[in-house]
Amino acid sequence: MQLPSNIYLDGGDPNETKEADRLLKKAGYHGLDGQTTNPTLIAKNFAAKNGGKKVSMDGAIGEYKRVVGEMSNVIPKGKISIQVIGNPATLTTAEMLAQARDRITWIPNGVIKFPCTTAGLGAVETFCTEGPVNITLNFSQEQAAAVYVATKAHATDVFISPFVGRLDDKGENGMDVVANELEMYKMGDGHVNVLTASVRTMKHLLYALWLKSPVITIPFKVLKEWVDGGLTVPPKDYIYDTPGLTEIPYKELSLDRDWKDYDLHHDLTDAGVAKFWEDWQGIVG
């Protein structure tokens, strides 16, 4: 079976990775193409095994390494995103690079996940010449233009993860960002892969397939619903109906400016990195 997009699992449990891979193969697909990981969920599961008490930073990072190693064993040819972690107020480009250079040695098929911030893209600009990258917490087309320029010197894979569900939560049509970025990237050389993320519903999944998003990362619940329904692929005349959501219009942006000249700010990016750190601190200390 051929699909228009690569299918990743989003989560932090290697048992879900095994089951998702098995379900896809049983349904006639070749299995998972990759995994995006949630280090907070992994740390939370680790803390639960230790009686719910806070775990040390070294312990949490060690568990993260162990878990992505298990995932790599399940999908050795898939791409597995591994996140840099730190206080967004103080995490520097240099610290992100140091973490990235360590984490990329954990497994042979790792992809390092950086936030779509000025410090994050500063690290990406350098690290994309050393290993594959995934720029996460993307919410705007202008951010995506900056990612394109910052990664022109890439040596391997580059992914960008627009978070559609979180834009929907704000009353905006998050899938418009995916559509707009795919359209904008047609002007370029094709080196940035749009990885549709924060998928909440079958509608999100089907429209991402219809748009031919290069990658879609799906939580286990949605993936199972899709498999149980026979891996439905939307017809050519598929209509993504989103009553009540505000359109995010396409912007005419060039891809030849310095990446720092684009507007990288988005409230949801700031909120996302702050919330991750808050959740992480509640488990790790």
Sine and cosine of phi, psi and omega as CSV:
sin_phi,cos_phi,sin_psi,cos_psi,sin_omega,cos_omega
0.00,0.00,0.74,-0.67,0.05,-1.00
-0.96,-0.28,0.65,-0.76,0.07,-1.00
-0.84,-0.55,0.44,-0.90,-0.02,-1.00
-0.96,0.26,-0.18,0.98,-0.04,-1.00
-0.72,-0.70,0.44,-0.90,0.20,-0.98
-0.98,0.19,0.59,-0.81,-0.10,-1.00
-0.93,-0.36,0.87,-0.50,0.06,-1.00
-0.93,-0.36,0.41,-0.91,0.17,-0.99
-0.99,-0.16,0.65,-0.76,0.08,-1.00
-0.95,-0.30,0.85,-0.53,-0.01,-1.00
0.20,-0.98,-0.27,-0.96,-0.06,-1.00
-0.61,-0.79,0.24,0.97,-0.06,-1.00
-0.89,-0.46,0.92,-0.40,-0.01,-1.00
-0.89,0.46,-0.38,0.92,0.08,-1.00
-0.92,0.38,-0.60,0.80,0.11,-0.99
-0.91,0.41,-0.62,0.79,0.04,-1.00
-0.85,0.52,-0.73,0.68,0.01,-1.00
-0.88,0.48,-0.71,0.71,-0.05,-1.00
-0.93,0.36,-0.66,0.75,0.03,-1.00
-0.89,0.45,-0.68,0.73,0.03,-1.00
-0.88,0.47,-0.68,0.74,0.00,-1.00
-0.90,0.43,-0.70,0.71,-0.02,-1.00
-0.89,0.46,-0.68,0.74,0.01,-1.00
-0.90,0.44,-0.68,0.74,0.02,-1.00
-0.91,0.42,-0.64,0.76,0.03,-1.00
-0.89,0.46,-0.55,0.84,-0.02,-1.00
-0.99,0.14,-0.05,1.00,0.07,-1.00
0.97,-0.24,0.03,1.00,0.09,-1.00
-1.00,-0.07,0.27,-0.96,-0.10,-1.00
-0.99,0.16,-0.01,1.00,0.01,-1.00
0.93,-0.37,-0.03,-1.00,-0.02,-1.00
-0.88,0.47,0.64,-0.77,0.07,-1.00
-1.00,-0.05,-0.17,0.99,-0.01,-1.00
0.13,-0.99,-0.11,-0.99,-0.07,-1.00
-0.48,-0.88,0.70,-0.72,0.23,-0.97
-0.96,-0.28,0.67,-0.74,-0.15,-0.99
-0.94,-0.34,0.45,-0.89,0.04,-1.00
-0.90,-0.44,0.99,-0.13,-0.07,-1.00
-0.90,0.43,-0.47,0.88,0.05,-1.00
-0.92,0.40,-0.68,0.73,0.04,-1.00
-0.89,0.46,-0.65,0.76,0.03,-1.00
-0.89,0.46,-0.70,0.71,0.03,-1.00
-0.91,0.42,-0.62,0.79,0.02,-1.00
-0.89,0.45,-0.69,0.72,0.04,-1.00
-0.89,0.45,-0.62,0.78,0.01,-1.00
-0.91,0.41,-0.67,0.74,0.02,-1.00
-0.90,0.44,-0.61,0.79,0.01,-1.00
-0.88,0.47,-0.59,0.81,0.04,-1.00
-0.93,0.36,-0.34,0.94,-0.02,-1.00
-0.96,-0.27,0.54,0.84,0.08,-1.00
0.98,0.21,0.27,0.96,0.03,-1.00
0.99,0.15,0.04,1.00,0.02,-1.00
-0.98,0.21,0.39,-0.92,0.09,-1.00
-0.86,0.51,0.55,-0.83,0.03,-1.00
-0.94,-0.35,0.37,-0.93,0.00,-1.00
-0.96,0.27,0.36,-0.93,0.06,-1.00
-0.85,0.52,-0.73,0.69,0.00,-1.00
-0.87,0.49,-0.65,0.76,0.01,-1.00
-0.91,0.41,-0.68,0.73,-0.01,-1.00
-0.91,0.41,-0.67,0.74,0.00,-1.00
-0.93,0.37,-0.62,0.79,0.06,-1.00
-0.88,0.47,-0.65,0.76,0.04,-1.00
-0.93,0.38,-0.63,0.77,0.06,-1.00
-0.85,0.53,-0.71,0.70,0.02,-1.00
-0.89,0.46,-0.66,0.75,0.00,-1.00
-0.90,0.44,-0.69,0.72,-0.06,-1.00
-0.91,0.40,-0.71,0.70,0.01,-1.00
-0.92,0.39,-0.46,0.89,0.11,-0.99
-0.90,0.44,-0.66,0.75,0.06,-1.00
-0.90,0.44,-0.68,0.73,0.01,-1.00
-0.88,0.47,-0.66,0.76,0.02,-1.00
-0.89,0.46,-0.58,0.81,0.04,-1.00
-0.92,0.40,-0.54,0.84,0.00,-1.00
-0.97,0.26,-0.68,0.73,-0.03,-1.00
-0.80,-0.60,0.95,0.32,-0.10,-1.00
-0.89,0.45,-0.34,0.94,0.02,-1.00
-0.98,-0.18,-0.01,1.00,0.00,-1.00
-1.00,0.02,0.32,-0.95,0.04,-1.00
-1.00,-0.04,0.77,-0.63,-0.05,-1.00
-0.85,-0.53,0.90,-0.44,-0.04,-1.00
-0.98,0.20,0.74,-0.67,0.01,-1.00
-0.83,-0.56,0.79,-0.61,-0.18,-0.98
-1.00,-0.06,0.61,-0.79,0.23,-0.97
-0.98,0.20,0.52,-0.85,-0.14,-0.99
-0.72,-0.69,0.68,-0.73,0.07,-1.00
0.15,-0.99,0.20,-0.98,0.04,-1.00
-0.91,0.42,0.88,-0.47,-0.05,-1.00
-0.87,0.50,-0.39,0.92,0.00,-1.00
-0.97,0.25,-0.38,0.93,-0.09,-1.00
-0.78,-0.62,-0.16,0.99,-0.05,-1.00
-0.94,0.33,0.91,-0.41,-0.09,-1.00
-1.00,-0.06,0.23,-0.97,0.09,-1.00
-0.84,0.54,-0.69,0.73,-0.02,-1.00
-0.89,0.45,-0.66,0.75,0.01,-1.00
-0.92,0.38,-0.62,0.78,0.06,-1.00
-0.89,0.46,-0.67,0.74,0.02,-1.00
-0.89,0.45,-0.66,0.75,0.01,-1.00
-0.89,0.46,-0.69,0.72,0.04,-1.00
-0.90,0.45,-0.70,0.72,-0.03,-1.00
-0.87,0.50,-0.67,0.74,-0.04,-1.00
-0.93,0.36,-0.44,0.90,0.11,-0.99
-0.98,0.21,-0.77,0.64,-0.09,-1.00
-0.90,0.44,-0.51,0.86,-0.03,-1.00
-0.93,0.38,-0.28,0.96,0.04,-1.00
-1.00,0.06,-0.15,0.99,-0.08,-1.00
-0.90,0.43,-0.69,0.72,-0.04,-1.00
-0.63,-0.78,0.40,-0.92,-0.03,-1.00
-0.97,0.26,-0.25,0.97,-0.06,-1.00
-0.88,-0.48,0.53,0.85,-0.01,-1.00
-0.98,0.18,0.47,-0.88,0.13,-0.99
-0.77,-0.64,0.77,-0.64,-0.07,-1.00
-1.00,-0.01,0.77,-0.64,-0.08,-1.00
-0.98,-0.17,0.85,-0.53,0.00,-1.00
-0.89,-0.46,0.52,-0.85,0.06,-1.00
-0.96,0.27,0.47,-0.88,-0.01,-1.00
-0.99,0.10,0.92,0.38,0.00,-1.00
-0.80,-0.59,0.13,-0.99,0.02,-1.00
-0.88,0.48,-0.72,0.69,0.03,-1.00
-0.91,0.42,-0.62,0.78,0.00,-1.00
-0.90,0.44,-0.71,0.71,0.01,-1.00
-0.94,0.33,-0.49,0.87,0.11,-0.99
-0.87,0.49,-0.64,0.77,0.05,-1.00
-0.95,0.31,-0.65,0.76,-0.01,-1.00
-0.88,0.47,-0.65,0.76,-0.03,-1.00
-0.83,0.56,-0.61,0.79,0.04,-1.00
-0.99,0.11,-0.75,0.66,-0.16,-0.99
-0.94,0.34,-0.42,0.91,-0.01,-1.00
-0.90,0.43,-0.25,0.97,0.09,-1.00
-1.00,0.06,-0.13,0.99,-0.06,-1.00
-0.93,-0.38,-0.51,0.86,-0.06,-1.00
-0.27,-0.96,0.14,-0.99,-0.02,-1.00
-0.94,0.33,0.52,-0.85,-0.07,-1.00
-0.73,-0.68,0.46,-0.89,0.11,-0.99
-0.73,-0.68,0.89,-0.45,-0.02,-1.00
-1.00,-0.09,0.89,-0.46,-0.17,-0.99
-0.95,-0.30,0.13,-0.99,-0.05,-1.00
0.83,0.56,0.74,0.67,0.06,-1.00
-1.00,-0.08,0.76,-0.65,-0.04,-1.00
-0.74,-0.67,-0.02,1.00,-0.04,-1.00
-0.61,-0.80,0.43,-0.90,0.04,-1.00
-0.91,0.42,-0.57,0.82,-0.01,-1.00
-0.91,0.40,-0.63,0.77,0.11,-0.99
-0.85,0.52,-0.66,0.75,-0.03,-1.00
-0.91,0.41,-0.56,0.83,0.07,-1.00
-0.90,0.43,-0.67,0.75,0.03,-1.00
-0.89,0.46,-0.65,0.76,0.03,-1.00
-0.88,0.48,-0.68,0.74,0.02,-1.00
-0.84,0.55,-0.75,0.66,-0.07,-1.00
-0.94,0.34,-0.66,0.75,-0.06,-1.00
-0.91,0.42,-0.38,0.93,-0.08,-1.00
-0.94,-0.33,0.31,0.95,-0.03,-1.00
-0.87,0.50,-0.48,0.88,-0.04,-1.00
-1.00,0.03,0.23,0.97,-0.10,-1.00
-0.79,0.61,0.56,-0.83,0.07,-1.00
-0.97,-0.24,-0.29,0.96,-0.03,-1.00
-0.49,-0.87,-0.46,-0.89,-0.17,-0.99
-0.91,0.40,0.60,-0.80,0.12,-0.99
-0.79,-0.62,0.79,-0.61,0.05,-1.00
-0.85,-0.53,0.50,-0.87,0.17,-0.99
-0.78,-0.62,0.70,-0.72,-0.11,-0.99
-0.92,-0.40,1.00,-0.05,0.15,-0.99
-0.95,0.30,0.75,-0.66,-0.06,-1.00
-0.99,-0.11,1.00,-0.06,-0.17,-0.99
-0.95,0.30,-0.65,0.76,-0.07,-1.00
-0.88,0.47,-0.61,0.79,-0.05,-1.00
-0.94,0.33,-0.50,0.86,0.11,-0.99
-0.94,0.33,-0.65,0.76,0.08,-1.00
-0.83,0.55,-0.67,0.74,0.00,-1.00
-0.84,0.54,-0.49,0.87,-0.02,-1.00
-1.00,0.04,-0.01,1.00,0.01,-1.00
1.00,-0.02,0.16,0.99,0.03,-1.00
-0.95,-0.31,0.45,-0.89,-0.01,-1.00
-0.98,0.17,1.00,-0.08,-0.07,-1.00
-0.86,0.50,-0.53,0.85,-0.01,-1.00
-0.93,0.37,-0.31,0.95,0.10,-1.00
-0.88,0.48,-0.57,0.82,0.01,-1.00
-0.90,0.44,-0.67,0.74,0.06,-1.00
-0.87,0.50,-0.77,0.64,-0.02,-1.00
-0.87,0.49,-0.68,0.74,-0.04,-1.00
-0.92,0.40,-0.64,0.77,-0.01,-1.00
-0.94,0.35,-0.65,0.76,0.05,-1.00
-0.87,0.49,-0.66,0.75,0.02,-1.00
-0.92,0.40,-0.72,0.70,-0.01,-1.00
-0.88,0.48,-0.67,0.75,-0.06,-1.00
-0.93,0.37,-0.24,0.97,0.08,-1.00
-0.89,0.46,-0.40,0.92,0.02,-1.00
-0.97,0.24,-0.29,0.96,-0.12,-0.99
-0.99,-0.16,-0.37,-0.93,-0.09,-1.00
-0.99,-0.14,0.06,1.00,0.07,-1.00
0.99,0.16,0.25,0.97,-0.10,-0.99
-0.99,0.15,-0.26,0.97,0.02,-1.00
-0.98,-0.20,0.81,-0.58,0.01,-1.00
-0.99,-0.15,0.85,-0.53,0.05,-1.00
-0.97,0.23,0.85,-0.52,-0.02,-1.00
-0.93,-0.37,1.00,-0.09,-0.05,-1.00
-0.89,0.45,0.85,-0.53,-0.12,-0.99
-0.79,-0.61,0.09,-1.00,-0.09,-1.00
0.82,0.58,0.68,0.73,0.05,-1.00
-0.98,0.22,0.82,-0.57,-0.08,-1.00
-0.94,-0.35,-0.47,0.88,-0.19,-0.98
-0.70,-0.71,0.25,-0.97,0.12,-0.99
-0.89,0.46,-0.54,0.84,0.04,-1.00
-0.87,0.49,-0.70,0.71,0.06,-1.00
-0.84,0.55,-0.75,0.66,-0.06,-1.00
-0.89,0.46,-0.74,0.67,-0.06,-1.00
-0.91,0.43,-0.63,0.77,0.00,-1.00
-0.94,0.34,-0.60,0.80,0.06,-1.00
-0.89,0.46,-0.63,0.78,0.08,-1.00
-0.91,0.42,-0.67,0.74,0.00,-1.00
-0.89,0.45,-0.62,0.79,0.03,-1.00
-0.96,0.27,-0.21,0.98,-0.08,-1.00
0.88,0.48,0.68,0.74,0.15,-0.99
-0.82,0.57,0.78,-0.62,-0.07,-1.00
-0.81,0.59,-0.59,0.81,0.00,-1.00
-0.66,-0.75,0.58,-0.82,0.15,-0.99
-0.75,-0.66,0.78,-0.62,0.06,-1.00
-0.95,-0.30,0.75,-0.66,-0.25,-0.97
-0.78,-0.63,0.73,-0.68,0.12,-0.99
-0.91,0.41,0.41,-0.91,-0.11,-0.99
-0.83,0.55,-0.65,0.76,-0.04,-1.00
-0.86,0.51,-0.71,0.70,-0.01,-1.00
-0.94,0.33,-0.64,0.77,0.02,-1.00
-0.87,0.50,-0.69,0.73,0.01,-1.00
-0.90,0.43,-0.65,0.76,0.05,-1.00
-0.86,0.51,-0.66,0.75,0.00,-1.00
-0.92,0.40,-0.72,0.69,0.02,-1.00
-0.89,0.46,-0.70,0.71,0.00,-1.00
-0.87,0.49,-0.46,0.89,0.03,-1.00
-1.00,0.03,0.06,1.00,0.07,-1.00
1.00,-0.04,0.44,0.90,0.01,-1.00
0.80,0.59,0.79,0.61,-0.02,-1.00
-0.84,0.55,0.72,-0.70,0.12,-0.99
-0.92,-0.38,0.74,-0.68,-0.08,-1.00
-0.91,0.40,0.56,-0.83,0.05,-1.00
-0.95,0.32,0.21,-0.98,-0.03,-1.00
-0.87,0.48,-0.50,0.87,-0.03,-1.00
-0.99,-0.11,0.38,0.92,-0.01,-1.00
-0.86,0.50,0.68,-0.73,0.05,-1.00
-0.88,-0.48,0.82,-0.57,0.05,-1.00
-1.00,0.04,0.97,-0.23,-0.10,-1.00
-0.99,-0.10,0.89,-0.46,-0.06,-1.00
-0.73,-0.68,0.94,0.33,0.00,-1.00
-0.88,0.47,0.70,-0.72,0.06,-1.00
1.00,-0.05,-0.18,0.98,0.01,-1.00
-0.99,-0.14,0.68,-0.73,-0.01,-1.00
-0.98,0.18,0.69,-0.72,0.03,-1.00
-0.92,0.39,0.62,-0.78,0.15,-0.99
-0.96,-0.27,0.96,-0.28,-0.13,-0.99
-0.94,0.33,0.45,-0.89,0.08,-1.00
-0.95,0.32,0.64,-0.77,0.06,-1.00
-0.93,-0.36,0.65,-0.76,0.09,-1.00
-0.99,0.13,0.98,-0.22,-0.04,-1.00
-0.84,-0.54,0.67,-0.75,0.11,-0.99
-1.00,0.10,0.36,-0.93,0.00,-1.00
-0.91,-0.41,0.57,0.82,-0.07,-1.00
-0.78,-0.63,0.29,0.96,0.06,-1.00
-1.00,-0.08,0.19,-0.98,0.16,-0.99
-0.91,0.41,0.65,-0.76,-0.09,-1.00
-0.89,0.46,-0.44,0.90,0.00,-1.00
-0.96,0.30,-0.23,0.97,0.01,-1.00
-0.99,0.14,-0.23,0.97,0.04,-1.00
-0.99,0.11,0.43,-0.90,0.02,-1.00
-0.99,0.15,0.97,-0.24,-0.02,-1.00
-1.00,0.09,-0.22,0.97,-0.11,-0.99
-0.95,0.30,0.71,-0.71,0.22,-0.98
-0.50,-0.87,0.72,-0.70,-0.04,-1.00
-0.84,0.55,-0.60,0.80,-0.04,-1.00
-0.95,0.32,-0.49,0.87,0.10,-0.99
-0.91,0.41,-0.74,0.67,0.03,-1.00
-0.86,0.51,-0.70,0.71,-0.01,-1.00
-0.91,0.42,-0.61,0.80,-0.03,-1.00
-0.91,0.41,-0.72,0.69,-0.01,-1.00
-0.94,0.35,-0.58,0.82,0.02,-1.00
-0.92,0.38,-0.67,0.74,-0.02,-1.00
-0.93,0.38,-0.63,0.78,0.04,-1.00
-0.86,0.51,-0.72,0.69,-0.05,-1.00
-0.92,0.40,-0.62,0.78,0.05,-1.00
-0.88,0.48,-0.72,0.70,0.00,-1.00
-0.91,0.42,-0.65,0.76,-0.02,-1.00
-0.89,0.45,-0.70,0.71,0.00,-1.00
-0.91,0.42,-0.46,0.89,0.03,-1.00
-0.95,0.31,-0.26,0.97,-0.04,-1.00
-0.92,-0.39,-0.58,0.81,-0.14,-0.99
-0.92,-0.40,0.78,-0.63,0.02,-1.00
-0.07,-1.00,0.00,0.00,0.00,0.00
